[in-house]
């Protein structure tokens, strides 16, 4: 695959001077950058999943507690 380079110039000013910088990006020799989640992002997602599972467990425990309470009242 023939990848043509990107070339251009960036011009900018500050209080003292004007500047122009030329650039060229050769995609034949350019390292591809992959985005990756940080350890904090991964931990955050794992904690959200864990919270969902803990909520399910809490609901089941509450349902069991209510059924046990009803059974105890019926037995009296």
Secondary structure, 3 states (H helix, E strand, C coil): CCCCCEEEEEEEECCCCEEEEEEEECCCCCCCCCCCCCHHHHHHHHHHHHHHHHHHHHHHHHHHHHHHHHHHHHHC
